[in-house]
Amino acid sequence: MNTNKPVWQGAGRRIHMQEVGTRDGLQAEAAFVPTEDKIALVNALSEVGLAKIEVTSFVSPKAIPALRDAEQVLREIRRQPGIVYTALVPNVRGAERAVESKADELNLVMSASESHNVSNLRMTRERSYAGLSEVVRAVQGTGVAINVSLSCAMGCPMEGDVPMPVVLDWCHRYVEELGAGGVTLCDTTGMAYPTQVAELTRLFRERWPHTELTLHFHNTRGMGLANVLAAIDAGADRFDASLGGIGGCPYAPGASGNVCTEEVVHALALMGYDTGVDLPRLMAAARQLPGLIGHEVPSQILKAGRRLDLHPRPVVGDEIALRSASR
């Protein structure tokens, strides 16, 4: 008898879920979510068993007014032991503000694609790298961890495919030169596909087995969950996801947002993986979103319910006939 488990059965393997909706999701919304509501949302998410929460972004309030309350939110959230509270920072001043606000980790961002980096950050990749190097030097000795997110690692909406050697070269510079403790490979506009994801994950893991690797997928073309599973099979165990599936990218007009946290957690639980996440509590937090942002969210599980959220059985016999006749 074949005793090998199918590859889709997790057998209790731990997968770390990292919430980015409170930053990557809310920054894309037209409505400003009140500060106290942001704090309450992060507090609710802190109770569900996530490994990391990207709370906010310390960019210029003029650039992203939706997150202009970054300091207050990060300072006033109720922190839970074992959760990493991270913040995106674009430069030294943003890093200083995040450190003063007690961020556990700084998430630095640049693109693997020159075109996207110029469009998104208004500078070349080399200039971005120099700026990130300044940030790392500025926070040395503070005890704050450094993660670097590489946008468009699996495709650029202006250049097409980004060669894997280019992506891995930037990863080398992050890990070996900047000393980053973690790298996030981002599918910024939803161009990734499973076999590509598996190969890039495998190559990264072979070269840096002890560096924290996160995969960040968007569901732009409906392949988000398939890409998560391909990455897991290739050795990944950390994933960014967004509550309700909110978010998006200005370079993919009309595209849906990040992979949906509650959908990924639901699927992985069914396949035997251990995310450590309390799905009912997570879904309760997601149900708050429409009221906060003023519109429905992409999450399908919020509409349909979990797989075994069953409906009442029909009544058999004469009662069915009577009910039909009365309509």
FENQUI-V773227 format. One record per residue. RES is the residue in one letter. PSI is psi in radians with two decimals (* if undefined). D_LAST is the distance of its C-alpha to the last C-alpha in whole Angstrom. Layout:
RES_PSI_D_LAST / RES_PSI_D_LAST
//
This chain:
M_2.38_55 / N_2.02_54 / T_0.04_54 / N_2.33_54 / K_2.48_51 / P_2.63_49 / V_-0.36_50 / W_-0.01_46 / Q_2.09_47 / G_-0.38_48 / A_0.70_50 / G_0.07_50 / R_2.37_52 / R_2.26_51 / I_2.24_50 / H_2.09_51 / M_2.33_48 / Q_2.07_49 / E_2.22_47 / V_0.05_48 / G_-0.57_45 / T_-0.20_47 / R_-1.15_49 / D_-0.56_48 / G_-0.95_45 / L_-0.50_45 / Q_-0.35_48 / A_-0.05_46 / E_2.48_44 / A_-0.60_44 / A_2.41_43 / F_2.08_46 / V_2.14_45 / P_2.56_47 / T_-0.78_49 / E_-0.53_48 / D_-0.65_45 / K_-0.80_47 / I_-0.77_49 / A_-0.65_46 / L_-0.79_44 / V_-0.71_47 / N_-0.71_47 / A_-0.72_44 / L_-0.50_45 / S_-0.27_48 / E_-0.04_46 / V_-0.15_44 / G_0.38_47 / L_2.68_48 / A_-0.57_52 / K_2.55_52 / I_2.11_51 / E_1.76_52 / V_-0.75_52 / T_-3.00_53 / S_2.33_55 / F_0.93_59 / V_3.08_59 / S_2.31_60 / P_-0.46_57 / K_-0.59_58 / A_-0.77_57 / I_1.45_54 / P_-0.40_53 / A_-0.39_50 / L_0.55_52 / R_-0.17_55 / D_0.48_54 / A_-0.84_56 / E_-0.86_58 / Q_-0.75_56 / V_-0.87_53 / L_-0.59_56 / R_-0.57_58 / E_-0.06_55 / I_2.73_53 / R_1.93_53 / R_2.51_54 / Q_2.42_54 / P_2.47_56 / G_-0.19_56 / I_2.34_54 / V_2.16_56 / Y_1.93_55 / T_2.81_56 / A_2.48_57 / L_2.35_57 / V_2.40_61 / P_-0.30_62 / N_-3.12_66 / V_-0.77_68 / R_-0.73_67 / G_-0.68_64 / A_-0.74_65 / E_-0.74_67 / R_-0.71_64 / A_-0.73_62 / V_-0.75_65 / E_-0.49_65 / S_0.15_62 / K_0.67_62 / A_2.45_60 / D_-0.48_61 / E_2.55_61 / L_2.29_61 / N_1.94_59 / L_2.55_61 / V_2.37_60 / M_3.08_61 / S_2.60_60 / A_-0.31_62 / S_2.30_61 / E_-0.74_64 / S_-0.80_62 / H_-0.65_59 / N_-0.74_61 / V_-0.74_63 / S_-0.71_60 / N_-0.70_58 / L_-0.07_61 / R_0.63_64 / M_2.84_66 / T_2.89_68 / R_-0.70_67 / E_-0.66_70 / R_-0.68_70 / S_-0.77_67 / Y_-0.72_69 / A_-0.71_72 / G_-0.70_70 / L_-0.62_68 / S_-0.68_71 / E_-0.68_72 / V_-0.81_69 / V_-0.79_70 / R_-0.65_73 / A_-0.50_72 / V_0.06_70 / Q_2.36_73 / G_-0.11_74 / T_-0.29_70 / G_0.01_69 / V_2.30_66 / A_2.75_64 / I_2.21_64 / N_2.46_61 / V_2.19_61 / S_2.21_58 / L_1.79_59 / S_2.73_57 / C_0.59_56 / A_-0.29_57 / M_0.35_55 / G_2.47_55 / C_2.34_56 / P_-0.17_54 / M_-0.53_57 / E_-0.28_59 / G_-2.47_57 / D_2.42_58 / V_2.10_60 / P_2.40_63 / M_-0.66_63 / P_-0.56_66 / V_-0.80_66 / V_-0.81_63 / L_-0.54_65 / D_-0.75_68 / W_-0.65_66 / C_-0.71_65 / H_-0.75_69 / R_-0.67_70 / Y_-0.90_67 / V_-0.84_68 / E_-0.60_72 / E_-0.81_73 / L_-0.34_71 / G_0.48_70 / A_2.40_66 / G_-0.29_65 / G_2.65_62 / V_2.36_60 / T_2.14_57 / L_2.05_56 / C_2.27_54 / D_1.30_51 / T_-0.67_51 / T_0.37_49 / G_0.69_47 / M_-0.13_50 / A_2.71_50 / Y_2.74_49 / P_-0.78_50 / T_-0.62_53 / Q_-0.79_55 / V_-0.78_53 / A_-0.74_55 / E_-0.78_58 / L_-0.70_59 / T_-0.78_58 / R_-0.78_60 / L_-0.71_63 / F_-0.83_62 / R_-0.65_62 / E_-0.67_65 / R_-0.60_67 / W_1.23_66 / P_-0.36_65 / H_0.05_65 / T_2.39_64 / E_2.06_60 / L_2.23_58 / T_2.47_55 / L_2.38_52 / H_1.84_50 / F_2.59_48 / H_2.67_45 / N_0.51_42 / T_-0.72_43 / R_0.40_42 / G_0.26_40 / M_0.23_43 / G_-0.94_43 / L_-0.66_42 / A_-0.67_44 / N_-0.64_47 / V_-0.82_47 / L_-0.66_47 / A_-0.70_50 / A_-0.71_52 / I_-0.78_51 / D_-0.46_52 / A_0.02_55 / G_-0.02_56 / A_2.62_55 / D_0.20_53 / R_2.33_52 / F_2.32_50 / D_2.56_49 / A_2.82_45 / S_2.24_43 / L_2.25_40 / G_-0.07_37 / G_0.37_39 / I_2.86_40 / G_-2.85_44 / G_-3.01_45 / C_2.34_48 / P_-0.25_49 / Y_0.14_51 / A_1.28_48 / P_2.33_46 / G_-0.02_42 / A_2.64_42 / S_3.06_40 / G_-2.65_42 / N_2.89_44 / V_2.53_42 / C_2.18_40 / T_-0.88_41 / E_-0.52_38 / E_-0.73_37 / V_-0.80_41 / V_-0.77_41 / H_-0.84_38 / A_-0.78_39 / L_-0.65_42 / A_-0.73_41 / L_-0.51_39 / M_0.10_42 / G_0.12_45 / Y_2.65_46 / D_1.82_47 / T_-0.24_47 / G_0.14_47 / V_2.34_44 / D_1.78_41 / L_-0.78_38 / P_-0.71_36 / R_-0.67_38 / L_-0.77_39 / M_-0.59_35 / A_-0.69_35 / A_-0.72_38 / A_-0.56_36 / R_-0.28_33 / Q_-0.39_36 / L_-0.84_37 / P_-0.67_34 / G_-0.48_35 / L_-0.66_39 / I_-0.14_39 / G_0.25_36 / H_2.91_34 / E_2.79_32 / V_2.81_34 / P_-0.35_34 / S_2.13_34 / Q_-0.55_31 / I_-0.48_31 / L_-0.54_30 / K_-0.78_27 / A_-0.38_26 / G_3.00_28 / R_2.85_31 / R_-0.70_30 / L_0.45_30 / D_1.58_27 / L_2.79_25 / H_2.76_21 / P_2.50_19 / R_2.61_19 / P_2.66_16 / V_2.33_16 / V_2.87_17 / G_-2.58_17 / D_-0.51_15 / E_-0.60_13 / I_-0.81_11 / A_-0.71_10 / L_-0.72_9 / R_-0.70_7 / S_-0.71_6 / A_-0.45_6 / S_-0.11_4 / R_*_0
//
